[in-house]
Amino acid sequence: MSLNDGSAGDPSAPPEASPEGLSPHSDPVDNSPESPRAATSLSHPVGKYRPRSILNRVRSWDLWTKPRPMVAFLLGWEALAVGALALGLATERSPALVDWARFGILVACATLHIQLTRRQEERRRNRVTAVHIDLSGIWVFPGALLLPIQLTLLLIVIVRLQRWFNARRPPHKFVFTTFTHAASALLARTLFEYFGGDLSHLTPANSPAVFGFLAVVGFCYAALQAVVIGTLLALGGTSAPTLSNVLGSKDDNLLELSTIGLGTVAAVLLVNIPPAIVILVLISVLGNRLAEINQLQSEARTDPKTGIFNVRGWTESAERALGRAGRSNETLALLMIDLDHFKWINDTYGHPAGDDVLRSVAQTLDEITRPNDITGRFGGEEFLILLPDVDQTAAKVAAERIRHAISEQRIVTTDKRGGRAQISGRTTSIGVSLFGPNGTSIEQLLHAADAAVYTAKEGGRNQVRFADADHRLEENGQK
C-alpha cells in the first residue's frame, strides 16, 4: 500500500540546477567585476550551492504547506522507523551466499514486473486520489521473510527507485511510503523469526501450522502499512477523509491481501523451487492488468466528485434490490434528496466550495445509512437513497434523520478569494416514494419521488414529503 503521490512531472517540484548552480530558466545577470553578484561569486566556487540557497529550497518543499498534525506525524513516524531499522541492522546476521542468490532473483523478477507494467501502473495511480495498492509487494514480502534486513532494505530501495523514475511524486510522500514499507518488512522479518520460520521442510503434517503463522505475519505486514498510511491521510493527506479514502475500499483491501498471498507463494517457491518463481512474474503482470480493468469498471459506476455511486452504478444496484424485493414481497422506499438553494453557495463562495458541500453531504449520507442501503448522486445537487426492507414509518424516520444531519453540518471550505470559510445551516427538501403504492420499477419510483420533491419545494422547502398513493395511476393516465 502507498499514498497516491501525484503524477509524473509534478509542477511543484523544484527545477533541476544547471552546471553553474542556477535554474535553467534564470534571467541573465550582470557578471561584471563591479557587480555585487561577481563579488559574491568569488567567495563561492562554481557549481556549489550556498547555504541560503539550500535553506530556501527546503522552505519551498510542499511538505510545509500541509496541516501541522500531519507534518508532525510524518516526521515522528520516520524518526521512529529510522530507530527501529537501525536496531534491526545492528542485530541482524551477515548475508550468506544463498541470501545474495535469493536477493538477485527477487530483484530480477521485481524489475521485470515493474518495467512490463509501467504504463498500466501510471494509469492506475493517476486515477486514484488517496490509497494506491502497489503490486510490487509480491517481491518485497518474500524478501522480508527470507533475507537479512540489510538485503531487504536494499531490495525496497531498488524497487522504490524504479517506481520513482517511472512516476515522480512529491518527495515527502515518497520517502514516507518507503520508510513505511521498510518498517513493515522489519516487522514481518521479526515475526517470521519468532515463529521459527522454516519453509524448507514442508510436509502435509506441518503445512497447516506453517500456513497459519504465514497468514499472521502477512496480516501484520499489511495492517501496519494500512494503519500508518491511513493515519497520515486522516490528518490531512486527502481532502475527503472518508473510511474508504483512508483505509482503502473493499477492492483495494482484497487486492492487498492477494498481493500478500502471492508474496507468500513466492517465498515458498524461492526456498524449494527457485526457477518456478518466474511463473509469478507472468501472474503479477496479469494481476496489474486485472486491477486496471477492475478500476475502470469501478470508475464507470462511481461519481468522481463524491466517491459514491453515479446514476449508472446506483441504478444497477437498485434494480437488483428491487428484484429481490419483488420476489420476496418485501417493502422498499426511495428517497430523493435535493439541497435547497445550492446555486447560492456556488454564487457566493465559488464552485470549489460547492464541490466541498457535495462531498460532505455524500460522506454524511454514507455514515448515517445502513450497509445495505444504496446511496448515489443523481446529478447536480440531488442524491438518491434506496432503503430495502423499510415501510412508510421507517422511511419517514430515516428521511428526517438525514434532513437533520445535513442541517447540522459545519463545512470548512474556501471563499472565492481562497480564504477560509464555513458553510452551515443548509436545508434539504426530500421526496419519498414507496415500492408498490408508487410503482414497481425504478423509473416509476424516481418519477414519484421527484414529484414529492417539487411538492416539498412548493411547500416552503426544508421538509419531507411522500408521493401521493395514486401517483402511479395519474402517471399512466388512468385517473
C-alpha positions as CSV (number, residue, x, y, z in Angstrom):
1,M,0.0,0.0,0.0
2,S,1.2,3.5,-0.7
3,L,0.0,7.1,-1.0
4,N,-1.2,8.4,-4.3
5,D,1.6,10.8,-4.6
6,G,0.6,12.6,-7.8
7,S,1.6,12.1,-11.4
8,A,4.8,12.4,-13.3
9,G,6.3,15.8,-13.8
10,D,4.9,17.4,-10.6
11,P,4.9,21.1,-11.2
12,S,5.5,21.7,-7.5
13,A,8.9,20.0,-7.7
14,P,11.9,22.5,-7.8
15,P,13.7,22.7,-11.2
16,E,17.0,21.0,-11.6
17,A,20.0,23.2,-11.3
18,S,22.3,23.9,-14.3
19,P,26.0,23.2,-14.1
20,E,26.6,26.7,-12.8
21,G,24.2,26.2,-9.8
22,L,21.5,28.3,-11.5
23,S,18.0,27.4,-12.5
24,P,17.8,26.6,-16.3
25,H,15.3,29.4,-16.6
26,S,17.3,32.1,-14.7
27,D,17.4,35.6,-16.2
28,P,20.7,37.0,-17.5
29,V,22.6,38.8,-14.8
30,D,25.4,41.3,-14.7
31,N,28.7,39.5,-14.0
32,S,31.0,42.5,-14.3
33,P,33.7,42.9,-11.7
34,E,31.8,45.8,-10.2
35,S,28.6,43.9,-9.7
36,P,27.5,42.6,-6.3
37,R,27.0,39.2,-7.8
38,A,30.5,39.0,-9.1
39,A,31.9,39.9,-5.6
40,T,29.8,37.2,-4.0
41,S,30.6,34.5,-6.6
42,L,34.3,34.9,-5.9
43,S,33.9,33.5,-2.4
44,H,31.7,30.5,-3.5
45,P,33.1,28.1,-6.1
46,V,31.1,27.5,-9.2
47,G,28.8,24.5,-9.0
48,K,28.2,24.6,-5.2
49,Y,25.0,25.8,-3.6
50,R,25.2,28.5,-1.0
51,P,23.7,27.7,2.4
52,R,20.9,30.3,1.9
53,S,20.0,28.7,-1.4
54,I,19.7,25.2,0.2
55,L,17.6,26.7,3.0
56,N,15.3,28.3,0.6
57,R,14.8,25.1,-1.3
58,V,14.0,23.3,2.0
59,R,11.5,26.0,2.9
60,S,9.8,25.7,-0.5
61,W,9.0,22.0,0.0
62,D,5.3,21.1,-0.4
63,L,5.5,19.3,2.9
64,W,5.4,22.6,4.9
65,T,2.0,23.5,3.3
66,K,0.3,20.5,4.9
67,P,-1.5,20.7,8.3
68,R,0.8,20.7,11.3
69,P,-0.6,17.4,12.8
70,M,0.1,15.7,9.5
71,V,3.7,17.1,9.4
72,A,4.3,16.1,13.0
73,F,3.1,12.6,12.5
74,L,5.1,12.2,9.3
75,L,8.4,13.3,10.8
76,G,7.7,11.4,14.1
77,W,7.0,8.2,12.3
78,E,10.1,8.5,10.1
79,A,12.2,9.1,13.1
80,L,10.7,6.0,14.8
81,A,11.2,3.9,11.7
82,V,14.9,5.0,11.4
83,G,15.5,4.0,15.1
84,A,13.8,0.6,14.6
85,L,15.7,-0.1,11.4
86,A,19.0,0.9,13.0
87,L,18.3,-1.6,15.8
88,G,17.4,-4.3,13.3
89,L,20.5,-3.7,11.3
90,A,22.7,-3.8,14.4
91,T,21.4,-7.2,15.5
92,E,21.0,-8.9,12.0
93,R,23.3,-11.6,10.8
94,S,25.6,-11.1,7.8
95,P,24.2,-12.2,4.4
96,A,25.2,-15.7,3.2
97,L,25.7,-16.7,-0.4
98,V,22.2,-18.2,-0.6
99,D,20.8,-14.8,0.6
100,W,22.6,-13.0,-2.2
101,A,21.3,-15.5,-4.7
102,R,17.7,-15.1,-3.5
103,F,18.2,-11.3,-3.4
104,G,19.3,-11.4,-7.1
105,I,16.3,-13.5,-8.1
106,L,13.8,-11.1,-6.4
107,V,15.5,-8.0,-7.8
108,A,15.3,-9.5,-11.3
109,C,11.7,-10.5,-11.0
110,A,10.7,-7.2,-9.5
111,T,12.4,-5.2,-12.2
112,L,10.9,-7.3,-14.9
113,H,7.4,-6.9,-13.3
114,I,7.8,-3.1,-12.9
115,Q,9.0,-2.4,-16.4
116,L,6.4,-4.6,-18.0
117,T,3.6,-2.9,-16.2
118,R,5.0,0.7,-16.1
119,R,2.3,2.3,-18.2
120,Q,-0.5,0.4,-16.5
121,E,0.8,1.4,-13.1
122,E,0.9,5.1,-14.2
123,R,-2.7,5.0,-15.4
124,R,-3.9,3.3,-12.2
125,R,-2.0,5.7,-10.0
126,N,-3.3,8.8,-11.9
127,R,-6.9,7.7,-11.4
128,V,-6.9,7.5,-7.6
129,T,-6.8,10.3,-5.0
130,A,-5.6,8.6,-1.8
131,V,-4.7,4.9,-1.3
132,H,-2.9,3.1,-4.1
133,I,-2.2,-0.6,-3.9
134,D,1.3,-1.4,-5.4
135,L,1.7,-5.0,-6.5
136,S,5.4,-4.8,-6.0
137,G,4.7,-6.2,-2.6
138,I,4.7,-9.6,-4.3
139,W,8.5,-9.4,-4.3
140,V,9.1,-7.3,-1.1
141,F,7.2,-9.6,1.2
142,P,9.2,-12.8,0.4
143,G,12.4,-10.7,0.8
144,A,11.2,-9.6,4.3
145,L,10.7,-13.3,5.3
146,L,13.8,-14.8,3.9
147,L,16.5,-12.2,3.6
148,P,18.6,-10.4,6.2
149,I,17.1,-7.0,6.8
150,Q,20.0,-5.2,5.1
151,L,19.3,-7.0,1.8
152,T,15.5,-6.5,2.3
153,L,16.1,-2.7,2.6
154,L,18.3,-2.7,-0.5
155,L,15.5,-4.6,-2.3
156,I,13.0,-2.0,-1.2
157,V,15.2,0.9,-2.3
158,I,15.7,-0.7,-5.8
159,V,12.0,-1.3,-6.2
160,R,11.0,2.2,-5.0
161,L,13.6,4.0,-7.1
162,Q,12.2,2.3,-10.2
163,R,8.7,3.5,-9.2
164,W,10.2,7.0,-8.6
165,F,11.7,7.3,-12.1
166,N,8.5,6.0,-13.7
167,A,6.2,8.5,-11.9
168,R,7.9,11.2,-9.9
169,R,6.0,12.3,-6.9
170,P,6.4,14.8,-4.0
171,P,9.5,13.6,-2.1
172,H,8.0,13.7,1.3
173,K,5.2,11.2,0.4
174,F,7.7,9.0,-1.5
175,V,10.1,8.9,1.5
176,F,7.3,8.4,4.0
177,T,5.9,5.4,2.0
178,T,9.4,3.9,1.6
179,F,10.0,4.1,5.4
180,T,6.6,2.5,6.0
181,H,7.4,-0.4,3.6
182,A,10.8,-0.8,5.3
183,A,9.3,-0.8,8.8
184,S,6.6,-3.3,7.7
185,A,9.3,-5.6,6.3
186,L,11.2,-5.4,9.6
187,L,8.1,-6.4,11.5
188,A,7.4,-9.3,9.1
189,R,11.1,-10.4,9.5
190,T,10.9,-10.3,13.3
191,L,7.6,-12.2,13.5
192,F,8.9,-14.8,11.0
193,E,12.0,-15.4,13.1
194,Y,9.9,-15.5,16.3
195,F,7.7,-18.3,14.9
196,G,10.9,-20.2,13.9
197,G,10.1,-19.8,10.2
198,D,11.4,-22.6,8.1
199,L,10.0,-23.2,4.6
200,S,12.5,-25.8,3.5
201,H,10.9,-28.8,5.3
202,L,7.2,-28.5,4.4
203,T,5.2,-31.7,4.8
204,P,1.5,-32.4,4.8
205,A,1.7,-32.7,8.6
206,N,3.3,-29.3,9.4
207,S,1.9,-27.3,6.4
208,P,-1.3,-26.1,8.3
209,A,0.8,-24.7,11.1
210,V,3.2,-23.0,8.6
211,F,0.3,-21.6,6.7
212,G,-1.2,-20.2,9.9
213,F,1.9,-18.3,11.0
214,L,2.5,-17.0,7.5
215,A,-1.1,-15.7,7.5
216,V,-0.4,-13.9,10.8
217,V,2.8,-12.4,9.5
218,G,1.2,-11.3,6.3
219,F,-1.7,-9.7,8.1
220,C,0.6,-7.8,10.4
221,Y,2.7,-6.7,7.4
222,A,-0.3,-5.3,5.6
223,A,-2.0,-3.9,8.7
224,L,1.0,-1.8,9.8
225,Q,1.0,-0.1,6.3
226,A,-2.7,0.4,6.4
227,V,-2.7,2.0,9.8
228,V,0.3,4.3,9.3
229,I,-0.7,5.5,5.8
230,G,-4.4,5.7,6.9
231,T,-3.4,7.9,9.8
232,L,-1.4,10.3,7.6
233,L,-4.4,10.6,5.2
234,A,-6.8,11.2,8.0
235,L,-4.6,14.0,9.4
236,G,-4.6,15.9,6.1
237,G,-3.3,13.7,3.3
238,T,-6.7,13.8,1.5
239,S,-9.4,16.4,1.0
240,A,-12.1,13.9,1.8
241,P,-11.1,11.7,4.7
242,T,-13.8,9.0,4.3
243,L,-13.2,5.5,5.6
244,S,-12.6,4.2,2.1
245,N,-10.2,7.0,1.2
246,V,-8.2,6.5,4.4
247,L,-8.2,2.7,4.7
248,G,-9.0,1.8,1.1
249,S,-12.1,0.3,-0.4
250,K,-13.1,-3.3,-0.3
251,D,-11.5,-3.9,-3.7
252,D,-8.3,-2.2,-2.5
253,N,-8.0,-4.4,0.5
254,L,-8.8,-7.6,-1.4
255,L,-6.0,-6.6,-3.9
256,E,-3.6,-6.0,-1.0
257,L,-4.4,-9.4,0.5
258,S,-4.0,-11.0,-2.9
259,T,-0.6,-9.3,-3.2
260,I,0.5,-10.7,0.2
261,G,-0.8,-14.2,-0.8
262,L,1.2,-14.2,-4.0
263,G,4.2,-13.0,-1.9
264,T,3.8,-16.0,0.4
265,V,3.8,-18.3,-2.6
266,A,6.9,-16.6,-3.9
267,A,8.7,-17.3,-0.6
268,V,7.8,-21.0,-0.7
269,L,8.9,-21.3,-4.3
270,L,12.1,-19.3,-3.7
271,V,13.1,-21.8,-1.0
272,N,12.0,-25.0,-2.7
273,I,11.8,-24.5,-6.4
274,P,13.6,-21.2,-7.3
275,P,13.2,-21.4,-11.1
276,A,9.4,-21.7,-10.7
277,I,9.2,-18.1,-9.4
278,V,9.3,-16.9,-13.0
279,I,5.7,-18.0,-13.2
280,L,4.8,-15.4,-10.7
281,V,6.1,-12.7,-12.9
282,L,3.5,-13.6,-15.5
283,I,0.8,-13.8,-12.8
284,S,1.9,-10.4,-11.4
285,V,1.7,-8.8,-14.9
286,L,-1.8,-10.3,-15.4
287,G,-2.7,-9.0,-11.9
288,N,-1.8,-5.5,-12.9
289,R,-4.0,-5.7,-16.0
290,L,-6.9,-7.2,-14.0
291,A,-6.5,-4.4,-11.3
292,E,-6.7,-1.8,-14.0
293,I,-9.8,-3.3,-15.6
294,N,-11.5,-3.5,-12.2
295,Q,-10.6,0.1,-11.6
296,L,-12.1,1.2,-14.9
297,Q,-15.3,-0.8,-14.1
298,S,-15.5,0.9,-10.7
299,E,-15.0,4.4,-12.2
300,A,-17.8,3.7,-14.6
301,R,-20.2,3.3,-11.6
302,T,-18.7,6.0,-9.3
303,D,-19.3,9.7,-9.2
304,P,-15.8,11.2,-9.3
305,K,-16.7,14.3,-7.2
306,T,-18.3,12.5,-4.2
307,G,-17.0,8.9,-4.4
308,I,-20.4,7.4,-4.2
309,F,-22.5,5.7,-7.0
310,N,-23.3,7.7,-10.1
311,V,-26.6,7.3,-11.8
312,R,-25.4,4.2,-13.7
313,G,-23.9,2.5,-10.6
314,W,-26.9,3.4,-8.4
315,T,-29.4,2.1,-11.0
316,E,-27.7,-1.2,-11.4
317,S,-27.6,-1.9,-7.7
318,A,-31.1,-0.5,-7.2
319,E,-32.5,-2.8,-9.9
320,R,-31.1,-5.8,-8.2
321,A,-32.5,-4.7,-4.8
322,L,-35.9,-4.1,-6.5
323,G,-35.9,-7.6,-8.0
324,R,-35.2,-9.1,-4.6
325,A,-38.0,-7.1,-3.0
326,G,-40.4,-8.2,-5.7
327,R,-39.6,-11.9,-5.4
328,S,-39.8,-11.9,-1.6
329,N,-42.7,-9.5,-1.3
330,E,-40.6,-7.0,0.9
331,T,-41.2,-3.3,1.4
332,L,-38.8,-0.7,0.0
333,A,-38.5,3.1,-0.1
334,L,-36.7,5.5,-2.3
335,L,-35.5,8.9,-1.1
336,M,-34.7,11.8,-3.4
337,I,-32.7,14.5,-1.5
338,D,-32.4,17.9,-3.0
339,L,-30.1,20.5,-1.4
340,D,-32.0,23.8,-1.1
341,H,-30.6,27.0,-2.7
342,F,-27.4,25.2,-3.8
343,K,-26.8,27.7,-6.6
344,W,-26.4,30.4,-3.9
345,I,-23.4,28.5,-2.5
346,N,-21.7,28.5,-5.9
347,D,-22.5,32.1,-6.5
348,T,-21.4,33.2,-3.0
349,Y,-18.4,31.1,-2.3
350,G,-17.4,29.7,-5.7
351,H,-17.7,26.3,-7.3
352,P,-14.9,24.6,-5.3
353,A,-16.9,25.4,-2.1
354,G,-19.9,23.8,-3.8
355,D,-17.9,20.7,-4.5
356,D,-16.8,20.6,-0.8
357,V,-20.5,20.7,0.2
358,L,-21.4,17.8,-2.2
359,R,-18.5,15.7,-0.8
360,S,-19.5,16.5,2.8
361,V,-23.2,15.6,2.2
362,A,-22.1,12.3,0.4
363,Q,-19.9,11.4,3.4
364,T,-22.7,12.2,5.8
365,L,-25.2,10.0,3.9
366,D,-22.6,7.2,3.9
367,E,-22.2,7.5,7.6
368,I,-25.8,7.6,8.7
369,T,-27.2,4.9,6.3
370,R,-27.2,1.2,6.8
371,P,-24.7,-1.1,4.9
372,N,-27.4,-2.5,2.6
373,D,-28.8,1.0,1.8
374,I,-27.9,2.2,-1.7
375,T,-26.7,5.8,-2.0
376,G,-25.9,7.6,-5.2
377,R,-25.7,11.1,-6.7
378,F,-28.5,11.7,-9.2
379,G,-26.9,14.8,-10.7
380,G,-26.3,18.4,-9.7
381,E,-27.3,18.8,-6.0
382,E,-29.6,15.8,-5.9
383,F,-28.9,12.5,-4.2
384,L,-30.7,9.1,-4.1
385,I,-31.1,6.5,-1.4
386,L,-32.8,3.2,-1.8
387,L,-33.9,1.7,1.6
388,P,-34.6,-2.0,1.4
389,D,-37.0,-3.6,4.0
390,V,-38.4,-0.2,5.0
391,D,-42.1,0.7,5.4
392,Q,-43.6,4.2,5.4
393,T,-43.0,4.9,9.0
394,A,-39.3,3.8,8.9
395,A,-38.8,5.8,5.7
396,K,-40.2,8.9,7.4
397,V,-37.8,8.4,10.3
398,A,-34.8,7.9,8.0
399,A,-35.6,10.9,5.9
400,E,-36.0,13.2,8.9
401,R,-32.7,11.9,10.3
402,I,-31.0,12.7,7.0
403,R,-32.5,16.2,6.9
404,H,-31.4,16.9,10.4
405,A,-27.9,15.6,9.9
406,I,-27.4,17.8,6.8
407,S,-28.7,20.9,8.7
408,E,-26.1,20.2,11.5
409,Q,-23.1,20.2,9.1
410,R,-20.3,22.6,9.6
411,I,-18.4,22.5,6.3
412,V,-15.0,24.2,6.3
413,T,-14.1,25.4,2.8
414,T,-12.7,28.4,0.9
415,D,-14.3,31.5,-0.5
416,K,-13.8,33.0,-4.0
417,R,-10.5,34.6,-2.9
418,G,-9.2,31.4,-1.3
419,G,-9.8,32.5,2.2
420,R,-11.2,30.2,4.9
421,A,-14.9,29.9,5.1
422,Q,-17.5,27.8,6.8
423,I,-20.9,26.8,5.4
424,S,-23.6,25.7,7.9
425,G,-27.3,25.7,8.4
426,R,-28.1,24.2,5.0
427,T,-31.6,22.8,4.4
428,T,-32.9,20.0,2.1
429,S,-36.1,19.0,0.5
430,I,-36.7,15.2,0.5
431,G,-39.2,13.3,-1.6
432,V,-40.1,9.7,-0.7
433,S,-41.8,7.1,-2.8
434,L,-42.8,3.5,-1.8
435,F,-42.4,0.3,-3.7
436,G,-45.9,-0.9,-4.5
437,P,-48.1,2.2,-3.9
438,N,-46.0,4.5,-6.1
439,G,-44.7,1.9,-8.6
440,T,-42.9,-1.3,-9.1
441,S,-40.0,-0.1,-11.3
442,I,-37.1,2.2,-10.6
443,E,-38.4,4.7,-13.3
444,Q,-41.8,4.8,-11.6
445,L,-40.3,5.3,-8.1
446,L,-38.0,8.0,-9.4
447,H,-40.8,10.0,-11.0
448,A,-42.9,9.7,-7.9
449,A,-40.1,10.8,-5.6
450,D,-39.2,13.7,-7.9
451,A,-42.9,14.9,-7.8
452,A,-42.7,14.7,-4.0
453,V,-39.6,16.9,-4.0
454,Y,-41.4,19.5,-6.0
455,T,-44.2,19.4,-3.5
456,A,-41.7,20.0,-0.7
457,K,-40.2,22.9,-2.6
458,E,-43.6,24.5,-3.2
459,G,-44.4,24.0,0.5
460,G,-41.5,26.1,1.7
461,R,-38.5,23.7,1.4
462,N,-36.7,22.0,4.3
463,Q,-39.2,19.2,4.7
464,V,-40.0,15.6,3.9
465,R,-42.9,14.8,1.6
466,F,-44.3,11.5,0.4
467,A,-45.5,10.8,-3.1
468,D,-49.3,10.5,-3.4
469,A,-50.6,7.0,-3.3
470,D,-52.3,7.5,-6.6
471,H,-49.3,9.0,-8.4
472,R,-48.7,5.8,-10.4
473,L,-52.2,5.8,-11.7
474,E,-52.1,9.5,-12.7
475,E,-48.8,8.9,-14.5
476,N,-50.3,6.1,-16.5
477,G,-53.3,8.3,-17.5
478,Q,-55.8,6.1,-15.6
479,K,-57.2,8.9,-13.5
